[in-house]
Amino acid sequence: MIAGVPGNPPIGTGAGFADQTALAFANSHHGVAPIIVMPDSLGSAGNDTECVNSPRGQAETYLTVDVPAFIRSTFGASSAIAVAGLSAGGFCALMLALASS
């Protein structure tokens, strides 16, 4: 889940209720729940990377290569990974998903 601008990764647990939704899912599926990762696509407050590789940072590579590799190696996740976002993070999620399809 990618935050918007201005924003920060944990915003999805407040406004997006991701933590409550995952807990409810786990409670109804014998403790099994999705792995929710909220990467920082900005690097610093107000640094709108638009989730692309640019002089502001290598955000696209970070989000499409580094974060999935971390998720798989750390949590043993399968190859099926979804992306979502709020506001500008929603734009990023859509753009990244379309670019990788």
C-alpha positions, 0 to 999 in steps of 0.5 A, spaced: 500 500 500 503 506 497 501 513 501 499 519 497 503 526 497 504 529 503 503 522 507 507 517 510 506 509 509 502 508 516 497 512 513 493 506 510 492 503 517 488 509 519 484 512 513 485 505 509 483 501 515 488 496 512 490 493 519 483 492 521 481 489 515 487 484 515 485 482 522 478 481 521 480 476 515 485 473 519 480 471 524 475 468 519 481 464 516 484 461 522 489 466 522 491 466 515 492 473 512 495 477 507 502 480 508 501 488 508 507 492 506 507 499 506 513 502 503 516 509 503 515 511 495 517 518 497 524 518 501 522 524 505 516 529 506 514 532 500 518 529 495 513 527 490 517 521 486 511 519 482 513 512 483 518 513 477 526 513 476 528 520 476 533 525 479 528 525 486 530 517 486 529 510 483 522 509 486 520 505 480 526 500 481 525 500 489 517 499 488 518 493 483 524 490 484 527 491 491 520 491 495 517 485 492 524 481 493 524 483 500 517 481 501 519 474 498 525 473 502 523 476 508 516 473 509 516 467 504 510 470 500 508 467 493 509 470 486 502 473 487 503 480 489 498 486 489 499 493 489 494 499 492 495 506 494 491 512 497 491 518 493 497 519 489 499 512 491 493 510 488 496 513 481 502 510 483 499 503 484 495 503 477 501 506 473 506 500 476 501 495 475 499 497 468 507 497 467 508 490 469 503 487 465 
